[in-house]
Amino acid sequence: MSISLRLVPPPIRLVDAPEPNWAQIARLTDDTGLLEHARNAIPRRWHGYCVDDVSRGLLVAAREPQPTAQVVRLAERYLAFLMHALAPDGTCHNRMGYDRVWHDEPSLGDWWGRLVWGLGTAAARCPVPWIRAGAAESFARAARQRSPWPRAMAFAGLGAAEVLRADPRSSAAASLLGDAATVIGPPGPDPEWVWPEPELTYANPAPAEVLIQAGDLLGDEPLLADGLRMLSWLCRMQEHQGHLSTVPVGGWRPGVPKHRHDQQPIEAAATADACATAAAVTGDERWDAPLFMSIAWFLGDNDTGTVMYDPLTGGGFDGLKPDGPNLNQGAESTLALVSTLQHARALASRSTTRPSGGLA
């Protein structure tokens, strides 16, 4: 498979990236779970908790190869919350109030997919045996379900890929990953709009990453090539004047001028995830360049030239507006920052300078 790549300028060095900082995540975590929102760095308790963010929290904690005692405690709390959210049939709740009462019925929305993703990552990667065991049991229950929503299936497929990579004999993970790839479908024939959907909305790198994972783990070379083609095209779409400019709230559609306001940190983190997967699967270090652009987005190499985190609190800012950041430091954005800095740490172990290639 061939991918067209070109050089990009180096405005920021990889060594500028700080170490992942768990202080704001700890600030948002209580004895129940992970509070969703914050006013600046202070938790807003009245918004309560959601499975979406707790799943992200477990996922990011499980990715720590040598977790501190603090991170282990956080992972245990998040896993307990997700086990409580999971219904016997494998569906799950999403929203819990600060009164510890669920405000919805179990179902199969995006939160189910993120729950499967978090559980699968913890079952496959967490170095703590009892967390791995609990996550694996809950993953097996949730993985029996299938969502009618493509994004939910994409998130679940990424969790299945984690399990299958750790245990190639897992038929449940292989089946779920294959079904997720089928739901996403192949890229279209139009070179100007190769995306399998009529618009770019949210978490766009996830469908491409699922096809890459499925193609690799299920031995399907055309599927792998489709995923790489989709991700390469998306990276070109999101490159603006040499830096990452993610698909913003409201999305992009063919034939409509792109707007670039209200970019979300989770989109930069998803781009980092997908590019890291592409690099690992193909062995092609040129994917390190768009990965670096995702890291650099948080460091200030973005449309407003603004650093997207608070070094005093460890929190990630909630969004990038035309005049700068939204200074609130909620769970989703802070976890997006920590996740991307984990990639920065891994990339720094291989290179102390900015990668030399970029997608074109």
C-alpha positions in Angstrom: 0.0 0.0 0.0 1.3 3.5 -0.8 0.8 6.7 1.2 1.7 10.1 -0.1 3.8 12.0 2.5 5.6 15.3 2.5 7.8 17.4 4.7 6.3 19.8 7.2 8.1 22.6 9.2 9.2 22.1 12.8 7.7 25.0 14.9 7.8 23.0 18.2 10.2 20.4 19.6 9.0 17.1 21.0 11.0 17.8 24.2 8.6 20.7 24.8 5.9 18.3 25.8 5.4 17.9 29.5 5.0 14.5 31.3 1.3 13.4 31.8 -0.1 15.1 34.8 -2.9 13.4 36.8 -3.6 16.3 39.2 -6.7 17.6 37.5 -8.1 14.1 36.9 -7.6 13.4 40.6 -9.3 16.7 41.5 -12.4 15.7 39.4 -12.5 12.2 41.0 -14.4 11.4 44.2 -15.3 8.2 45.9 -18.0 7.5 43.3 -16.5 8.3 39.9 -15.2 11.0 37.7 -17.1 14.3 37.7 -17.9 15.5 34.1 -17.5 19.3 34.2 -15.4 22.0 35.9 -15.5 25.7 36.2 -11.9 26.5 35.4 -10.3 23.8 37.5 -13.0 23.4 40.2 -15.4 20.4 39.8 -19.0 21.3 39.1 -20.8 18.6 41.1 -24.3 19.4 39.9 -23.5 18.0 36.5 -22.7 14.6 38.0 -21.0 11.7 36.2 -21.2 10.0 32.8 -20.0 6.6 31.6 -18.4 8.4 28.6 -15.8 10.1 30.7 -15.3 7.4 33.3 -14.6 5.0 30.4 -12.1 7.4 29.0 -10.6 7.6 32.5 -10.2 3.9 32.8 -8.7 3.6 29.3 -6.1 6.3 29.9 -5.2 4.9 33.3 -4.8 1.4 31.8 -2.4 2.8 29.3 0.1 3.7 32.0 2.8 1.0 31.8 4.1 1.8 35.3 1.1 3.3 37.1 1.6 5.2 40.4 -0.5 4.2 43.4 -2.6 7.3 42.6 -3.4 6.0 39.1 -4.1 2.5 40.3 -6.7 4.0 42.8 -8.3 6.0 40.0 -8.5 2.9 37.7 -10.1 0.9 40.5 -12.7 3.6 41.1 -13.5 3.9 37.4 -13.8 0.2 36.9 -16.2 -0.1 39.9 -18.3 2.7 38.4 -18.5 1.0 35.0 -19.3 -2.4 36.5 -22.2 -0.7 38.3 -23.3 1.0 35.0 -23.4 -2.3 33.1 -26.7 -4.2 33.0 -26.9 -8.0 33.0 -27.7 -8.1 29.3 -24.6 -6.0 28.4 -26.3 -2.7 27.8 -25.3 0.2 30.1 -26.4 3.4 31.8 -24.6 6.7 31.0 -25.7 9.5 33.3 -25.6 9.4 37.1 -26.4 12.5 39.2 -24.4 13.6 42.2 -27.1 11.9 44.3 -25.7 8.6 42.9 -29.0 7.9 41.1 -28.9 6.8 37.4 -30.9 9.3 35.3 -31.4 7.0 32.2 -32.1 3.5 31.2 -29.4 1.1 30.0 -29.0 1.2 26.2 -26.4 1.1 23.4 -25.4 4.6 22.6 -21.9 6.0 22.3 -21.3 5.5 26.0 -21.7 1.7 25.6 -19.0 1.7 22.9 -16.7 3.8 25.1 -17.4 1.4 28.0 -16.4 -1.5 25.8 -13.3 0.4 24.7 -12.3 1.2 28.3 -12.9 -2.3 29.6 -11.1 -3.9 26.6 -8.1 -1.6 27.2 -7.9 -2.4 30.9 -8.4 -6.1 30.3 -5.5 -6.1 27.8 -3.0 -3.5 29.1 -3.5 -2.7 32.8 -0.5 -4.1 34.7 -2.7 -4.6 37.8 -4.0 -8.2 37.8 -7.2 -7.7 39.6 -8.2 -4.7 37.4 -7.4 -6.8 34.3 -9.6 -9.7 35.6 -12.6 -7.4 36.5 -12.4 -5.6 33.2 -12.2 -8.8 31.2 -15.3 -10.2 32.9 -17.3 -7.0 32.2 -15.9 -6.8 28.7 -17.2 -10.3 27.9 -20.7 -9.3 29.0 -20.8 -6.0 27.1 -19.3 -7.5 23.9 -22.3 -9.7 23.4 -24.3 -6.6 22.3 -24.2 -4.7 19.0 -25.2 -1.1 18.7 -27.1 0.4 15.7 -24.9 3.5 15.9 -21.7 3.5 13.8 -19.7 5.6 16.3 -20.7 3.4 19.2 -19.6 0.4 17.2 -16.3 2.1 16.3 -15.5 2.7 19.9 -16.4 -0.8 20.9 -14.3 -2.1 18.0 -11.3 -0.4 19.4 -11.8 -2.1 22.7 -12.2 -5.4 20.9 -8.9 -4.8 19.1 -7.2 -4.3 22.4 -8.4 -7.6 23.7 -7.7 -9.4 20.4 -4.2 -8.1 20.3 -3.5 -9.4 23.8 -5.4 -12.7 23.2 -5.6 -13.7 19.5 -7.8 -16.7 20.5 -10.7 -14.4 21.7 -13.5 -15.2 19.3 -15.8 -12.6 21.0 -13.3 -9.8 20.4 -12.7 -11.0 16.8 -16.4 -11.1 16.1 -17.1 -7.6 17.6 -14.1 -6.1 15.7 -15.2 -7.6 12.4 -18.8 -6.3 12.9 -17.5 -2.9 13.8 -15.5 -2.8 10.5 -18.6 -3.9 8.5 -20.7 -1.2 10.0 -18.2 1.5 9.2 -17.8 0.3 5.6 -15.1 1.1 2.9 -14.0 4.5 1.8 -15.8 6.0 -1.2 -14.3 6.3 -4.7 -14.3 10.1 -4.9 -10.7 11.2 -4.2 -12.0 14.6 -3.0 -14.2 12.9 -0.4 -13.1 9.4 0.4 -15.0 9.3 3.8 -17.7 6.6 4.0 -20.1 9.1 5.5 -21.6 12.2 3.9 -20.0 14.5 6.5 -17.2 14.7 9.0 -18.8 15.0 12.5 -17.0 13.9 15.7 -14.4 11.3 16.7 -13.6 11.0 13.0 -10.2 9.2 13.4 -11.9 6.3 15.3 -13.6 4.7 12.2 -10.3 4.8 10.3 -8.4 3.3 13.2 -11.0 0.5 13.5 -10.4 -0.5 9.9 -6.6 -0.4 10.4 -6.9 -2.6 13.5 -9.3 -5.0 11.9 -7.3 -5.3 8.7 -4.2 -6.0 10.8 -5.6 -8.4 13.4 -8.1 -10.2 11.1 -5.5 -10.6 8.3 -7.4 -8.5 5.7 -4.9 -6.5 3.7 -7.6 -4.6 1.6 -9.3 -3.5 4.9 -6.0 -2.3 6.3 -5.3 -0.3 3.1 -8.8 1.2 3.3 -8.2 2.3 6.9 -4.8 3.8 6.1 -6.3 5.6 3.1 -9.1 7.1 5.2 -6.7 8.2 7.9 -4.3 9.7 5.4 -7.1 11.7 3.8 -8.4 12.9 7.1 -5.0 14.1 8.2 -4.7 16.1 5.0 -8.1 17.6 5.6 -7.1 18.6 9.1 -3.8 20.1 8.2 -3.9 23.9 8.0 -0.9 26.1 7.4 1.4 23.3 8.7 -0.4 22.5 11.9 -3.4 20.4 13.0 -6.8 22.1 12.7 -9.3 19.5 13.8 -12.9 19.1 12.5 -14.8 21.4 14.8 -18.2 21.3 16.4 -20.7 21.4 13.5 -18.5 19.3 11.3 -17.4 19.6 7.6 -19.3 18.7 4.5 -18.2 18.4 0.9 -18.7 21.6 -1.1 -19.1 23.8 2.0 -16.3 26.1 3.1 -14.6 24.8 6.3 -15.1 26.7 9.5 -12.5 26.2 12.2 -14.0 27.5 15.4 -14.9 25.4 18.5 -12.3 22.7 18.1 -12.4 20.0 20.8 -9.3 18.5 22.4 -10.8 15.0 22.1 -10.5 15.3 18.3 -6.7 16.0 18.6 -6.4 13.1 21.0 -8.3 10.8 18.6 -6.0 11.8 15.8 -3.0 11.0 17.9 -4.5 7.5 18.8 -5.1 6.6 15.2 -1.7 7.8 13.9 0.1 5.9 16.7 -1.9 2.8 15.7 -1.0 3.3 12.0 2.7 3.7 12.9 2.7 0.6 15.1 0.8 -1.6 12.6 2.7 -0.6 9.5 6.2 0.1 11.0 6.2 3.3 8.9 7.7 6.1 11.0 6.3 8.7 8.7 3.0 8.4 10.6 5.0 10.0 13.5 4.6 13.4 11.8 0.8 13.7 12.1 1.1 12.2 15.5 3.5 15.0 16.5 1.0 17.6 15.0 -1.6 16.2 17.4 0.8 16.6 20.3 1.8 20.1 19.2 -1.8 21.2 19.0 -1.9 21.1 22.8 1.4 22.9 23.0 0.2 25.9 21.0 0.8 24.9 17.4 -2.9 25.4 16.4 -5.1 28.0 14.7 -4.7 30.6 17.5 -1.2 29.8 18.7 -2.5 29.1 22.1 -1.3 26.5 24.6 -4.3 24.3 25.4 -3.5 23.3 29.0 -2.9 24.8 32.4 0.6 23.8 33.7 -0.4 24.7 37.3 -3.4 22.4 37.5 -2.6 19.7 34.9 -6.0 20.4 33.3 -6.7 20.5 29.6 -8.9 23.4 28.3 -12.3 22.5 27.1 -12.2 23.9 23.6 -10.4 26.2 21.1 -12.5 29.2 20.0 -11.5 31.9 17.5 -10.3 34.1 20.3 -8.5 31.4 22.3 -9.3 28.6 24.7 -12.3 27.8 26.8 -10.6 27.9 30.2 -12.8 25.3 31.8 -10.9 22.0 32.5 -13.4 19.2 32.4 -12.8 15.5 32.4 -13.0 14.9 28.6 -10.5 17.6 27.7 -8.1 16.8 30.5 -8.1 13.1 29.6 -7.5 14.0 26.0 -4.5 16.0 27.1 -3.1 13.2 29.3 -3.7 10.6 26.6 -1.9 12.6 24.0 1.0 13.3 26.4 1.3 9.5 26.8 1.9 9.3 23.1 4.4 12.1 23.4 6.3 10.2 26.0 6.4 7.1 23.9 7.4 9.0 20.8 10.2 10.8 22.8 11.6 7.4 23.7 12.3 6.9 20.0 13.2 10.4 18.9 14.2 13.7 20.6 13.5 15.8 17.5 10.4 16.4 15.4 9.7 13.7 12.8 10.7 14.8 9.3 7.7 13.5 7.3 4.1 14.6 7.1 0.9 13.4 5.3 0.1 15.1 2.0 
